[in-house]
Amino acid sequence: MYRLLLILLLVLSAILIVAIFMQPTKNPSSNVFDSSGSEALFERSKARGFEAFMQRFTGIMVFFWLAIALALAILSSR
C-alpha cells in the first residue's frame, strides 16, 4: 500500500509540474506597477475556456497530491 501511494504521488507530482507550466500567461498590462493606475489592482476577469479548465484541473490535482502526501505521512508514522 505504501509503495503504491508513493508511486502515485510521484506520478501526480510530474502531472502537476506539467499542468502548472501549461497555465496561460496573464496579460502583461495587468501589472499593478504599470501606468494603468489602480484599476488594474481591483480588476477581476473570470477565467474562460482553457484557462478555466487548467485552473480547475490544477486545483483538483493539488488536492489529490495533498491527500496522498497526508496518507503517506500517517502510514510512515506507524
N, C-alpha and C positions, 0 to 999 in steps of 0.2 A: 504494500500500500504506500509506504513512504517513498519507495523508488519511483512508482508511477506518478505520484504527486510532484516529485522533484522534476521528472522529465516533462510533465505538463507545465510546470512553472517555467522551465527553460524555453519551451516552445512558445508559451504566451509572452515571455519576455521578448523574443525575436519578433513576434507579431506586433507587439506594442511599439517597438522601435520603428518598424516599417510604417505602422499607422501614424505615428507622430510625424515622421518625415513626409508623409503624404498629405498632411494638413495643408490646405491652401494658405498662401501668404495673405496677410492683411493688406489693406490699401495703404500705400506709402503716405497718403495725406492724413492718415489717422493718428499721426504722431502728435502728442499733446504739446510738444515744444515747437510745433510748426507755426507758421504765420497765420493760420486759420482762426486763431483765437480760442476761447474757452468752450465753444460749442462742440469741438471735437472731443472734449473730455466727457461730455454727457451724452454723446451720440451713441445710440444702441441700434444696430441694424440686425434684424433677425436672419439667422443663417438659413439658406435655402439650398436645395439640391444636394450636390456632392458634399458641400461644406457641412450641412446639417447631418448627413449620413456619417461622415467621418467623425464629427463630434460625438454622436451617439455611440458609434462603434468603439471609439477610443474609451469613452466612459464605461461602457459595459466590460470591455477587456480589462480595464484597471480594476473594476470591482471584482472580477473573477481572479485576477492576479493577487489582489489583497486577501481574498478569501482563502486561496490556496496557500499563500505565504503564512497566514494565521494558522491554518490546519497543520502545516509543516512545523511551525513553532510549537504547537501543542503536542504533536506526535514526537518531536525530538526531546521534549522535556520529560517524557515518560521513561 
